[in-house]
Amino acid sequence: MAEGQEWAGSPGVVVLPGGAAVRGRRLGDPVGPADFTLLLAEGPVPAWRHRRVRWPDFWVPLDRADALDALREALDRARDGERVEVACRGGTGRTGTALAALAILDGLPAAQAVPWVRAHYRPRAVETPWQRRWLRRLG
């Protein structure tokens, strides 16, 4: 079994439509290591590989192309069996939006992304109308 699949069922871990597992979390949560973290906020940097996307709280990424490139990198790593996580300060809005975006990039229709991430990750994931609009435009 690939390492990324071993943590399926752990807190914050969702299984994307294609079967890859990705963990969502708050930056301050004490967690075991990942192989790669997509950071969506300023704050502590993990000891393992990571990439930061400029994404203001309650908003959408400042650079759409960079965000999509980072999301695709995270998805490719998760598909290859790496333990991939997405993290922001609160672990709900930006992280939820990124997890929903990963699901869309993995084949989920954009119209289903918000209900999907709320059912599989957190009920309040994707906090703002502009985050929902950003996801619809990915589809």
CYANA upper distance limits for C-alpha pairs under 8 A (distance plus 0.5 A):
  1 MET  CA      5 GLN  CA      7.06
  1 MET  CA      6 GLU  CA      7.32
  2 ALA  CA      6 GLU  CA      7.12
  2 ALA  CA     81 GLY  CA      5.46
  2 ALA  CA     82 GLU  CA      7.86
  3 GLU  CA      7 TRP  CA      7.76
  3 GLU  CA     81 GLY  CA      6.28
  3 GLU  CA     82 GLU  CA      6.51
  3 GLU  CA     83 ARG  CA      6.72
  4 GLY  CA      8 ALA  CA      7.83
  4 GLY  CA     20 ALA  CA      7.85
  4 GLY  CA     21 ALA  CA      6.47
  4 GLY  CA     22 VAL  CA      8.06
  4 GLY  CA     78 ALA  CA      7.05
  4 GLY  CA     81 GLY  CA      5.17
  4 GLY  CA     82 GLU  CA      5.25
  4 GLY  CA     83 ARG  CA      4.59
  4 GLY  CA     84 VAL  CA      7.54
  5 GLN  CA     20 ALA  CA      7.50
  5 GLN  CA     21 ALA  CA      6.42
  5 GLN  CA     81 GLY  CA      7.12
  5 GLN  CA     83 ARG  CA      8.23
  7 TRP  CA     13 VAL  CA      7.71
  7 TRP  CA     21 ALA  CA      8.04
  7 TRP  CA     83 ARG  CA      8.21
  8 ALA  CA     13 VAL  CA      6.35
  8 ALA  CA     14 VAL  CA      7.43
  8 ALA  CA     15 VAL  CA      7.36
  8 ALA  CA     21 ALA  CA      6.39
  8 ALA  CA     22 VAL  CA      8.50
  9 GLY  CA     13 VAL  CA      6.71
  9 GLY  CA     14 VAL  CA      8.13
 11 PRO  CA     23 ARG  CA      8.29
 12 GLY  CA     23 ARG  CA      5.70
 12 GLY  CA     24 GLY  CA      5.57
 12 GLY  CA     25 ARG  CA      6.61
 12 GLY  CA    121 TYR  CA      6.82
 13 VAL  CA     21 ALA  CA      6.89
 13 VAL  CA     22 VAL  CA      5.91
 13 VAL  CA     23 ARG  CA      4.47
 13 VAL  CA     24 GLY  CA      6.66
 13 VAL  CA    121 TYR  CA      7.86
 14 VAL  CA     21 ALA  CA      6.13
 14 VAL  CA     22 VAL  CA      6.03
 14 VAL  CA     23 ARG  CA      6.71
 14 VAL  CA     24 GLY  CA      8.19
 14 VAL  CA    120 HIS  CA      6.66
 14 VAL  CA    121 TYR  CA      6.80
 15 VAL  CA     19 GLY  CA      6.11
 15 VAL  CA     20 ALA  CA      6.05
 15 VAL  CA     21 ALA  CA      4.85
 15 VAL  CA     22 VAL  CA      6.94
 16 LEU  CA     20 ALA  CA      5.89
 16 LEU  CA     21 ALA  CA      6.64
 16 LEU  CA     22 VAL  CA      7.90
 16 LEU  CA    102 LEU  CA      7.97
 16 LEU  CA    103 ALA  CA      6.04
 16 LEU  CA    106 ASP  CA      7.44
 17 PRO  CA    103 ALA  CA      6.77
 17 PRO  CA    106 ASP  CA      6.76
 17 PRO  CA    107 GLY  CA      7.24
 17 PRO  CA    108 LEU  CA      7.04
 18 GLY  CA    106 ASP  CA      6.53
 18 GLY  CA    107 GLY  CA      7.87
 19 GLY  CA     79 ARG  CA      8.28
 20 ALA  CA     75 LEU  CA      8.42
 20 ALA  CA     78 ALA  CA      6.03
 20 ALA  CA     79 ARG  CA      5.71
 20 ALA  CA     81 GLY  CA      7.76
 21 ALA  CA     78 ALA  CA      6.90
 21 ALA  CA     83 ARG  CA      7.97
 21 ALA  CA     84 VAL  CA      8.01
 22 VAL  CA     78 ALA  CA      7.16
 22 VAL  CA     83 ARG  CA      7.36
 22 VAL  CA     84 VAL  CA      5.73
 22 VAL  CA     85 GLU  CA      5.85
 22 VAL  CA     86 VAL  CA      7.93
 22 VAL  CA     99 LEU  CA      8.42
 23 ARG  CA     83 ARG  CA      8.36
 23 ARG  CA     84 VAL  CA      6.84
 23 ARG  CA     85 GLU  CA      4.83
 23 ARG  CA     86 VAL  CA      6.70
 24 GLY  CA     85 GLU  CA      6.09
 24 GLY  CA     86 VAL  CA      5.37
 24 GLY  CA     87 ALA  CA      6.30
 24 GLY  CA     91 GLY  CA      7.13
 24 GLY  CA     95 THR  CA      6.66
 24 GLY  CA     96 GLY  CA      7.98
 24 GLY  CA     99 LEU  CA      7.81
 24 GLY  CA    121 TYR  CA      8.19
 25 ARG  CA     29 ASP  CA      7.32
 25 ARG  CA     85 GLU  CA      7.99
 25 ARG  CA     86 VAL  CA      7.01
 25 ARG  CA     87 ALA  CA      5.48
 25 ARG  CA     88 CYS  CA      7.48
 25 ARG  CA     90 GLY  CA      8.22
 25 ARG  CA     91 GLY  CA      5.26
 25 ARG  CA     92 THR  CA      8.37
 25 ARG  CA     95 THR  CA      7.65
 26 ARG  CA     87 ALA  CA      5.94
 26 ARG  CA     88 CYS  CA      5.88
 26 ARG  CA     89 ARG  CA      5.77
 26 ARG  CA     90 GLY  CA      5.49
 26 ARG  CA     91 GLY  CA      4.55
 26 ARG  CA     92 THR  CA      8.29
 27 LEU  CA     43 GLY  CA      7.74
 27 LEU  CA     44 PRO  CA      7.46
 27 LEU  CA     87 ALA  CA      6.01
 27 LEU  CA     88 CYS  CA      5.96
 27 LEU  CA     89 ARG  CA      5.80
 27 LEU  CA     90 GLY  CA      7.82
 27 LEU  CA     91 GLY  CA      7.74
 28 GLY  CA     44 PRO  CA      8.25
 28 GLY  CA     89 ARG  CA      7.71
 33 PRO  CA     48 TRP  CA      7.86
 34 ALA  CA     48 TRP  CA      7.39
 34 ALA  CA     82 GLU  CA      8.38
 34 ALA  CA     83 ARG  CA      5.51
 34 ALA  CA     84 VAL  CA      6.45
 34 ALA  CA     85 GLU  CA      7.22
 35 ASP  CA     48 TRP  CA      6.68
 35 ASP  CA     49 ARG  CA      6.78
 35 ASP  CA     82 GLU  CA      6.38
 35 ASP  CA     83 ARG  CA      5.50
 35 ASP  CA     84 VAL  CA      6.46
 36 PHE  CA     48 TRP  CA      6.92
 36 PHE  CA     49 ARG  CA      5.36
 36 PHE  CA     50 HIS  CA      5.67
 36 PHE  CA     51 ARG  CA      8.40
 36 PHE  CA     74 ALA  CA      8.04
 36 PHE  CA     77 ARG  CA      8.43
 36 PHE  CA     82 GLU  CA      7.92
 36 PHE  CA     83 ARG  CA      7.03
 36 PHE  CA     84 VAL  CA      5.43
 36 PHE  CA     85 GLU  CA      6.91
 37 THR  CA     46 PRO  CA      8.10
 37 THR  CA     48 TRP  CA      8.15
 37 THR  CA     49 ARG  CA      6.99
 37 THR  CA     50 HIS  CA      5.01
 37 THR  CA     51 ARG  CA      6.96
 37 THR  CA     74 ALA  CA      8.45
 37 THR  CA     84 VAL  CA      6.36
 37 THR  CA     85 GLU  CA      5.34
 37 THR  CA     86 VAL  CA      6.18
 37 THR  CA     87 ALA  CA      7.63
 38 LEU  CA     50 HIS  CA      6.27
 38 LEU  CA     51 ARG  CA      5.66
 38 LEU  CA     52 ARG  CA      6.45
 38 LEU  CA     53 VAL  CA      7.84
 38 LEU  CA     70 ALA  CA      7.84
 38 LEU  CA     71 LEU  CA      8.35
 38 LEU  CA     74 ALA  CA      7.49
 38 LEU  CA     84 VAL  CA      8.28
 38 LEU  CA     85 GLU  CA      6.73
 38 LEU  CA     86 VAL  CA      5.24
 38 LEU  CA     87 ALA  CA      6.85
 39 LEU  CA     50 HIS  CA      7.43
 39 LEU  CA     51 ARG  CA      6.47
 39 LEU  CA     52 ARG  CA      5.00
 39 LEU  CA     53 VAL  CA      6.67
 39 LEU  CA     86 VAL  CA      6.66
 39 LEU  CA     87 ALA  CA      5.74
 39 LEU  CA     88 CYS  CA      6.69
 40 LEU  CA     52 ARG  CA      6.47
 40 LEU  CA     53 VAL  CA      5.75
 40 LEU  CA     54 ARG  CA      6.90
 40 LEU  CA     55 TRP  CA      6.11
 40 LEU  CA     56 PRO  CA      8.49
 40 LEU  CA     86 VAL  CA      7.91
 40 LEU  CA     87 ALA  CA      6.47
 40 LEU  CA     88 CYS  CA      5.39
 40 LEU  CA     89 ARG  CA      8.44
 40 LEU  CA     94 ARG  CA      7.24
 40 LEU  CA     95 THR  CA      7.75
 41 ALA  CA     52 ARG  CA      7.89
 41 ALA  CA     53 VAL  CA      7.88
 41 ALA  CA     54 ARG  CA      7.42
 41 ALA  CA     55 TRP  CA      6.87
 41 ALA  CA     56 PRO  CA      7.56
 41 ALA  CA     57 ASP  CA      8.03
 41 ALA  CA     87 ALA  CA      8.09
 41 ALA  CA     88 CYS  CA      5.52
 41 ALA  CA     89 ARG  CA      6.65
 42 GLU  CA     89 ARG  CA      8.39
 43 GLY  CA     89 ARG  CA      8.19
 45 VAL  CA     50 HIS  CA      8.28
 46 PRO  CA     50 HIS  CA      7.70
 51 ARG  CA     70 ALA  CA      7.80
 53 VAL  CA     61 PRO  CA      7.60
 53 VAL  CA     66 ASP  CA      7.70
 53 VAL  CA     67 ALA  CA      6.54
 53 VAL  CA     70 ALA  CA      7.86
 54 ARG  CA     61 PRO  CA      6.40
 54 ARG  CA     62 LEU  CA      6.33
 54 ARG  CA     63 ASP  CA      7.67
 54 ARG  CA     67 ALA  CA      8.50
 55 TRP  CA     59 TRP  CA      7.29
 55 TRP  CA     60 VAL  CA      6.27
 55 TRP  CA     61 PRO  CA      4.67
 55 TRP  CA     62 LEU  CA      6.29
 55 TRP  CA     94 ARG  CA      8.00
 56 PRO  CA     60 VAL  CA      7.15
 56 PRO  CA     61 PRO  CA      7.35
 56 PRO  CA     62 LEU  CA      8.02
 57 ASP  CA     93 GLY  CA      8.25
 57 ASP  CA     94 ARG  CA      7.53
 58 PHE  CA     93 GLY  CA      6.84
 58 PHE  CA     94 ARG  CA      7.46
 58 PHE  CA    127 GLU  CA      7.40
 58 PHE  CA    128 THR  CA      6.99
 58 PHE  CA    131 GLN  CA      8.36
 59 TRP  CA     94 ARG  CA      8.03
 59 TRP  CA    128 THR  CA      7.85
 59 TRP  CA    130 TRP  CA      7.34
 59 TRP  CA    131 GLN  CA      6.91
 60 VAL  CA     94 ARG  CA      7.99
 60 VAL  CA    130 TRP  CA      7.59
 60 VAL  CA    131 GLN  CA      6.36
 60 VAL  CA    134 TRP  CA      7.58
 61 PRO  CA     67 ALA  CA      6.81
 63 ASP  CA     67 ALA  CA      6.68
 64 ARG  CA     68 LEU  CA      6.61
 65 ALA  CA     69 ASP  CA      6.62
 66 ASP  CA     70 ALA  CA      6.61
 67 ALA  CA     71 LEU  CA      6.56
 68 LEU  CA     72 ARG  CA      6.53
 69 ASP  CA     73 GLU  CA      6.66
 70 ALA  CA     74 ALA  CA      6.68
 71 LEU  CA     75 LEU  CA      6.61
 71 LEU  CA     98 ALA  CA      7.90
 71 LEU  CA    101 ALA  CA      8.14
 71 LEU  CA    102 LEU  CA      6.95
 72 ARG  CA     76 ASP  CA      6.53
 72 ARG  CA    102 LEU  CA      8.13
 72 ARG  CA    105 LEU  CA      7.99
 73 GLU  CA     77 ARG  CA      6.67
 74 ALA  CA     78 ALA  CA      6.67
 74 ALA  CA     84 VAL  CA      7.01
 75 LEU  CA     79 ARG  CA      6.56
 75 LEU  CA    102 LEU  CA      6.98
 75 LEU  CA    105 LEU  CA      8.48
 75 LEU  CA    106 ASP  CA      8.20
 76 ASP  CA     80 ASP  CA      6.70
 77 ARG  CA     81 GLY  CA      7.07
 77 ARG  CA     82 GLU  CA      5.94
 77 ARG  CA     83 ARG  CA      8.37
 77 ARG  CA     84 VAL  CA      7.40
 78 ALA  CA     82 GLU  CA      5.47
 78 ALA  CA     83 ARG  CA      6.83
 78 ALA  CA     84 VAL  CA      6.14
 86 VAL  CA     95 THR  CA      6.44
 86 VAL  CA     98 ALA  CA      7.79
 86 VAL  CA     99 LEU  CA      7.95
 87 ALA  CA     91 GLY  CA      6.43
 87 ALA  CA     94 ARG  CA      8.49
 87 ALA  CA     95 THR  CA      6.14
 88 CYS  CA     92 THR  CA      8.25
 88 CYS  CA     94 ARG  CA      6.86
 88 CYS  CA     95 THR  CA      6.35
 91 GLY  CA     95 THR  CA      5.73
 91 GLY  CA     96 GLY  CA      7.60
 92 THR  CA     96 GLY  CA      5.64
 92 THR  CA     97 THR  CA      8.46
 92 THR  CA    122 ARG  CA      7.54
 92 THR  CA    124 ARG  CA      7.25
 92 THR  CA    125 ALA  CA      5.33
 92 THR  CA    126 VAL  CA      7.16
 92 THR  CA    127 GLU  CA      7.82
 93 GLY  CA     97 THR  CA      6.48
 93 GLY  CA    124 ARG  CA      8.23
 93 GLY  CA    125 ALA  CA      5.82
 93 GLY  CA    126 VAL  CA      5.02
 93 GLY  CA    127 GLU  CA      5.36
 93 GLY  CA    128 THR  CA      8.01
 93 GLY  CA    131 GLN  CA      8.48
 94 ARG  CA     98 ALA  CA      6.57
 94 ARG  CA    126 VAL  CA      7.28
 95 THR  CA     99 LEU  CA      6.62
 95 THR  CA    125 ALA  CA      8.12
 95 THR  CA    126 VAL  CA      8.39
 96 GLY  CA    100 ALA  CA      6.60
 96 GLY  CA    117 VAL  CA      7.05
 96 GLY  CA    118 ARG  CA      8.42
 96 GLY  CA    121 TYR  CA      7.91
 96 GLY  CA    122 ARG  CA      8.00
 96 GLY  CA    125 ALA  CA      5.06
 96 GLY  CA    126 VAL  CA      5.65
 97 THR  CA    101 ALA  CA      6.58
 97 THR  CA    114 VAL  CA      8.42
 97 THR  CA    125 ALA  CA      7.38
 97 THR  CA    126 VAL  CA      5.48
 97 THR  CA    131 GLN  CA      7.01
 97 THR  CA    132 ARG  CA      8.21
 97 THR  CA    135 LEU  CA      7.82
 98 ALA  CA    102 LEU  CA      6.64
 99 LEU  CA    103 ALA  CA      6.81
 99 LEU  CA    117 VAL  CA      7.32
100 ALA  CA    104 ILE  CA      6.82
100 ALA  CA    113 ALA  CA      5.65
100 ALA  CA    114 VAL  CA      6.84
100 ALA  CA    116 TRP  CA      7.90
100 ALA  CA    117 VAL  CA      6.09
100 ALA  CA    135 LEU  CA      7.91
101 ALA  CA    105 LEU  CA      6.65
101 ALA  CA    113 ALA  CA      7.87
101 ALA  CA    135 LEU  CA      6.72
101 ALA  CA    138 LEU  CA      7.86
102 LEU  CA    106 ASP  CA      6.52
103 ALA  CA    107 GLY  CA      6.90
103 ALA  CA    108 LEU  CA      5.98
103 ALA  CA    113 ALA  CA      7.28
104 ILE  CA    108 LEU  CA      5.00
104 ILE  CA    109 PRO  CA      6.44
104 ILE  CA    110 ALA  CA      6.20
104 ILE  CA    113 ALA  CA      7.05
104 ILE  CA    138 LEU  CA      7.73
104 ILE  CA    139 GLY  CA      7.19
105 LEU  CA    138 LEU  CA      8.47
108 LEU  CA    112 GLN  CA      7.30
108 LEU  CA    113 ALA  CA      7.20
109 PRO  CA    113 ALA  CA      7.20
109 PRO  CA    139 GLY  CA      6.93
110 ALA  CA    135 LEU  CA      6.91
110 ALA  CA    136 ARG  CA      5.79
110 ALA  CA    137 ARG  CA      8.35
110 ALA  CA    138 LEU  CA      7.31
110 ALA  CA    139 GLY  CA      5.30
111 ALA  CA    136 ARG  CA      7.02
111 ALA  CA    139 GLY  CA      8.43
112 GLN  CA    116 TRP  CA      6.46
113 ALA  CA    117 VAL  CA      6.62
113 ALA  CA    135 LEU  CA      8.07
114 VAL  CA    118 ARG  CA      6.62
114 VAL  CA    125 ALA  CA      8.07
114 VAL  CA    126 VAL  CA      7.28
114 VAL  CA    132 ARG  CA      7.70
115 PRO  CA    119 ALA  CA      6.59
116 TRP  CA    120 HIS  CA      6.58
117 VAL  CA    121 TYR  CA      5.81
117 VAL  CA    122 ARG  CA      7.27
117 VAL  CA    123 PRO  CA      8.27
117 VAL  CA    125 ALA  CA      7.14
118 ARG  CA    122 ARG  CA      5.34
118 ARG  CA    123 PRO  CA      4.74
118 ARG  CA    124 ARG  CA      6.73
118 ARG  CA    125 ALA  CA      6.05
118 ARG  CA    126 VAL  CA      8.50
119 ALA  CA    123 PRO  CA      6.71
121 TYR  CA    125 ALA  CA      7.82
126 VAL  CA    131 GLN  CA      6.67
126 VAL  CA    132 ARG  CA      7.12
127 GLU  CA    131 GLN  CA      7.45
128 THR  CA    132 ARG  CA      7.03
129 PRO  CA    133 ARG  CA      6.67
130 TRP  CA    134 TRP  CA      6.51
131 GLN  CA    135 LEU  CA      6.87
132 ARG  CA    136 ARG  CA      6.84
133 ARG  CA    137 ARG  CA      6.88
134 TRP  CA    138 LEU  CA      7.23
135 LEU  CA    139 GLY  CA      7.62
